[in-house]
Amino acid sequence: MSDSTRDNVIRSVDTSAGRLERLACDIWQHPETGFHEEHATGLIMSVLEEAGFSLARGVAGIPTAFIAEWGSGRPVIGVLGEYDALPGLSQKVSATREPLQPGAPGHACGHNLLGVGSLGAVLAARTAMGASGLTGIVRYYGCPAEETLMGKVFMAREGAFDDLDVALTWHPMYPNTLWSASSAALNSFKLGFHGVSAHAGSAPEAGRSALDAVILTDVGVNYLREHVPGNVRIHCVITDGGEAPNIVPAFARSWYYVRAPDREQVRAVYERVLDVARGAALMTDTRLEVEFVAGCYDFLANSTAEKVLLSNMKSLGPPAFSAADFEFAAALVRTLPEGAADEAAKSFGLTREGPGDVLCTSISDSVNGLAAGQVQPVSTDLGDVSRIVPTAQMTACCVPLGVPLHSWQAVASCGSHIGLAAVPFVAKSLGLTVVDLMTRPGTLEAAREEHVRSTGGCAYTCPLPPQARLPVIRREER
């Protein structure tokens, strides 16, 4: 990449920085949960259309999924954006717990920043490509409902990522580094039991309790936990348990997650959980109904593409924080349990001096937990994209040390200048990487060869059953 092309990317982000910040704030102020992100997608799509991108709306039948592209020919480089919020985490930019609207959602994972940072990247790449006459296509993928682990999986099933050469993305976090670690593959499913209602006092023998089946399943799964690998996780909530104690419940339902380091482990444990549920149905004379909600793969990082991304991150330097940012970060850390920041620094393999300070002020090649060969116990539908195309993901400091994502403190941080400071850094890093890859056919070939080796040459098979359709997310589940 020439110096003038590089300067065009950086200048484009600097010119649009104010607008990107306003967009991130607007989305933060209007949080929407998965598959309901109409406001966010409207804002982002309007900017892309204005910049001359062609848009495909309603990808995979999802109203808030879209693809925007500019250019022609090869290669095709995709940058992924997300914009969904989490339920019940509404919060002001404050170091005390103060919901903007009690019970409303909030951007506790920083997706208001994620979608806009990726937007800035493709806008800058488009400007540089146009000025330099580069051949190729840059795409923005509008990916909804990451928190439900569904959006990208439905898009993948419809082939949305099949013709990409490389996919790039990022995620808000504490360290400025690469996300090279794997993640947990997952199945999400609901077990509904149908019984017979009866008066629990005068005629219990006439009833068949669906709630008993749910409880017996939970007991059986608790015994099962002893006989699965230690890195397997099984989570459960009861979503329907009956209406009143004096009525034998005719319907009850539980919702399970099974997580494991790879899909084969997930499949095996999932089948054993279903056997437990079938046994509970036999014991209670009820009928079992299984609803497969979502499934995703473990994440597979591409080190070839990562090297290009990390080089650009280092050439730019980390996000710049003000004295006020450090003060606000320290105030948020004081709301955490004692020692939380120290434990977080230890988990990343950092010290409290330098990169382990309350805000991250350096760029690391890797950190504990996110390094290659390690497995994060969280799940993401980015795993499915990484099984289709070489994928690289960076992280940027958007929350203070020790502040967990999916917390009210994270909402406050991601709506403040702490989170906003990451947007231009990310936009430049990803934008430069897009253009670099456009001009390095040898690197693209090496990335493809690595991907074939990493996947064993196996084609992607979507974990969703063929009959799975886009769910209707009820308000109480959001």
Buried (B, 14 or more C-beta within 10 A) or exposed (E): BEEEBBEBBBBBBEEBBEBBBEBBBBBBEBBBBBBBBEBBBEBBBEBBEEBEBEBEBEBBEBBBBBBBBBBEEBBBBBBBBBBBBBBBBBBBBBBEEEBBEEEBBBBBBBBBBBBBBBBBBBBBBBBBBBBBEBEBBBBBBBBBBBBBBBBBBBBBBBEBBEBBBBBBBBBBBBBBBBBBBBBBBBBBBBBBBBBBBBEBEEEEEEBBBBBBBBBBBBEBBEEBEEEBEEEBBBEBEBBBBBEEEEBBBBBBBBBBBBBBBBBEBBBBBBEBBBEBBBBBBEEBEBEBBBEBBBBBBBBBBBBBBBBBBBBBBBEBEBBEBEEEBBEBBBBBBEBBEEEBBBBBBBEBBBEBEEBBBBBBBBBBEBBEBBBEEEBBEBBBBBBBBBBBBBBBBBBBBBBBBBBEBEBBBBBBBBBBBBBBBBBBBBBBBBBBBBBBBBBBEEBBEBBBEBBEEBBEEEEBEBBBEEEBEBBEBEEEBB
